[in-house]
Amino acid sequence: MTMTARKAFTHIRRYALLIILSVVWIVPAISIIFTATKSRADFFGGLGLFELPETLYWANFTTALFDANLLLYMRNSLQISMFKVPIGIFVAALAAFALTRLDIKWKRLLFIYFLVGMMIPFQVALVPLNAFFAQHGLIDSFVGLTYVYIAFGLPFAILVLRGFFNSIPKELDEAAFIDGCGKGKLFLTIIIPLAKPAIASLFILDFLATWNEYLLASVLIRDRMRQPITAGLMTFVGEHGTSFGLLAAGVLLNVIPLMLVYIIFQRHFVEGIAGAVKG
């Protein structure tokens, strides 16, 4: 086999694998779309999973949004995410700046201490957190839940930002200090603007993780009108049956904010992760 033929075979094999993976990802998405456009009668009529009904039942989307309070749940999730994500990234940026730019003792030990937080599953802290929230009146509190989310999100954010900050040349710091720039101004006017790709990547990942988090939200937020969308979707799952059409419609509506966030920040996503790994 010639070199050209080997390269062609390698490309064909690579694209075949990508096509297979694409089909594996697309098939469940198609089934959810088909399910969201079916009425209860279609389910009881024995319509197949990948069969469209004769008449598309769009009422599932309006019922999920307004009658089933999905719009309220989405607003709750958006309120939590828009507070948690920027605050968490800013705190992580301060920590990463201290680890890479400030003359402090035991930098590596502090970094390892932060990384240990990635090894602790939040399920371990669920019972103590529940008891603490109940004791201090923080049940059903968005502020309390936001603090918990920030704490569990910091280790990964510090890991990414520290790596990216390390890739920024230290000569910029020296030039800034010569021009009379202090450490605070260095952080806000030089390091943060240069770290926009990493911050955009973190915003996408952090927003996705916060928006899709279910366990902590379902335990610490008990008032149904204050629950985020992940807990709110479970209202479609009843003791005597599940409304699959409403559930599928709710899942599709849930994806829309995530897609918008990715579209807005995706230009910096790959660059930010690559810089963090390189650093």
PyMOL commands that set and color helices and strands:
alter all, ss='L'
color gray80, all
select helices_A, chain A and resi 3-36+40-44+59-67+70-101+107-119+126-135+142-167+171-178+183-194+196-212+215-220+224-226+229-236+244-278
alter helices_A, ss='H'
color red, helices_A
select strands_A, chain A and resi 237-238+241-242
alter strands_A, ss='S'
color yellow, strands_A
deselect
rebuild
show_as cartoon
